[in-house]
Amino acid sequence: MTENPTVTIEYVLGQIEKLSAEPAYIREAIEKIDNSVPDKAQAIAAVVEARETTNRSVLEFYRQIYADLNPEAHAMTVLEKAAGTPGIPMGEVTNMLYKLLGLAGKE
């Protein structure tokens, strides 16, 4: 049984970089498209589109992990959501940020 690696911000950023590199499968798909066979071209396009949809989901997953590992990024997300919510007093938002950043009681 293999041991699970520790997930770090560097690991997450590395995975995002791998996903954002120009994937060879897109180049290969474009090369295989034969405009004289529309069904084949549509099938290849559908495969590429499905893969890109998966990549977007994976990127969102890594974005959330990054936010969880990075307290400042997480705090910024909370601030943005709280600032856009009517009726939340700024004092409460400030207290939430202090708690998220580990600054509670250090005002």
C-alpha positions as a printed NumPy array, in Angstrom:
array([[  0.   ,   0.   ,   0.   ],
       [  1.387,   3.414,  -0.957],
       [  1.459,   6.331,   1.413],
       [ -0.56 ,   9.433,   0.495],
       [  1.678,  12.42 ,  -0.266],
       [  1.207,  15.654,   1.631],
       [ -0.661,  18.13 ,  -0.517],
       [  1.085,  21.485,  -0.615],
       [  0.453,  24.752,  -2.403],
       [  3.471,  23.974,  -4.61 ],
       [  1.977,  20.595,  -5.569],
       [ -1.377,  22.162,  -6.451],
       [  0.267,  24.892,  -8.535],
       [  2.34 ,  22.231, -10.328],
       [ -0.781,  20.261, -11.187],
       [ -2.492,  23.398, -12.494],
       [  0.56 ,  24.164, -14.611],
       [  0.469,  20.64 , -16.086],
       [ -3.192,  21.054, -17.006],
       [ -2.623,  24.436, -18.575],
       [  0.239,  23.272, -20.794],
       [ -0.761,  22.756, -24.418],
       [ -2.08 ,  19.214, -24.427],
       [ -0.814,  16.952, -27.217],
       [ -4.224,  15.329, -27.595],
       [ -5.685,  18.541, -29.039],
       [ -2.971,  18.728, -31.684],
       [ -3.48 ,  15.048, -32.491],
       [ -7.242,  15.509, -32.734],
       [ -6.864,  18.436, -35.11 ],
       [ -4.495,  16.401, -37.284],
       [ -7.008,  13.523, -37.434],
       [ -9.93 ,  15.672, -38.494],
       [-10.827,  14.858, -42.073],
       [-13.258,  17.448, -43.371],
       [-14.503,  14.989, -45.973],
       [-15.948,  12.842, -43.17 ],
       [-18.127,  15.203, -41.093],
       [-19.242,  12.512, -38.626],
       [-15.63 ,  11.703, -37.761],
       [-14.81 ,  15.385, -37.3  ],
       [-17.822,  15.876, -35.033],
       [-16.89 ,  12.794, -32.984],
       [-13.325,  14.029, -32.497],
       [-14.589,  17.497, -31.561],
       [-16.971,  15.937, -29.014],
       [-14.117,  13.972, -27.421],
       [-11.951,  17.093, -27.152],
       [-14.859,  19.085, -25.714],
       [-15.553,  16.375, -23.119],
       [-11.89 ,  16.318, -22.099],
       [-11.791,  20.092, -21.751],
       [-14.941,  19.988, -19.612],
       [-13.183,  17.475, -17.369],
       [-10.106,  19.707, -17.225],
       [-12.244,  22.662, -16.123],
       [-13.674,  20.534, -13.299],
       [-10.198,  19.41 , -12.241],
       [ -8.962,  23.008, -12.286],
       [-11.883,  24.057, -10.083],
       [-11.033,  21.212,  -7.699],
       [ -7.394,  22.344,  -7.492],
       [ -8.54 ,  25.958,  -7.047],
       [-10.559,  24.909,  -4.019],
       [ -7.637,  22.925,  -2.573],
       [ -5.386,  25.949,  -3.102],
       [ -7.865,  28.175,  -1.305],
       [ -8.085,  25.683,   1.564],
       [ -4.279,  25.525,   1.878],
       [ -3.804,  29.272,   1.559],
       [ -5.478,  31.14 ,   4.43 ],
       [ -5.083,  34.521,   2.743],
       [ -6.82 ,  33.309,  -0.43 ],
       [ -9.552,  31.711,   1.655],
       [ -9.999,  34.877,   3.672],
       [-10.267,  36.909,   0.472],
       [-13.003,  34.607,  -0.836],
       [-14.917,  35.021,   2.427],
       [-14.485,  38.791,   2.269],
       [-15.761,  38.935,  -1.327],
       [-18.824,  36.836,  -0.483],
       [-19.561,  38.743,   2.709],
       [-19.146,  42.117,   1.015],
       [-21.675,  41.058,  -1.596],
       [-24.232,  39.943,   0.974],
       [-26.646,  42.68 ,   1.987],
       [-27.183,  43.233,   5.685],
       [-23.898,  41.847,   7.029],
       [-22.236,  44.481,   9.23 ],
       [-18.591,  45.142,   8.324],
       [-17.623,  44.501,  11.943],
       [-18.783,  40.899,  11.583],
       [-16.851,  40.547,   8.332],
       [-13.727,  41.869,  10.055],
       [-14.161,  39.418,  12.946],
       [-14.552,  36.515,  10.485],
       [-11.35 ,  37.535,   8.704],
       [ -9.429,  37.807,  11.969],
       [-10.542,  34.29 ,  12.882],
       [ -9.678,  32.885,   9.448],
       [ -6.227,  34.429,   9.538],
       [ -5.569,  33.331,  13.107],
       [ -5.627,  36.882,  14.398],
       [ -8.641,  36.515,  16.692],
       [ -8.129,  38.387,  19.935],
       [ -5.131,  40.342,  18.6  ],
       [ -7.009,  43.493,  17.59 ]])
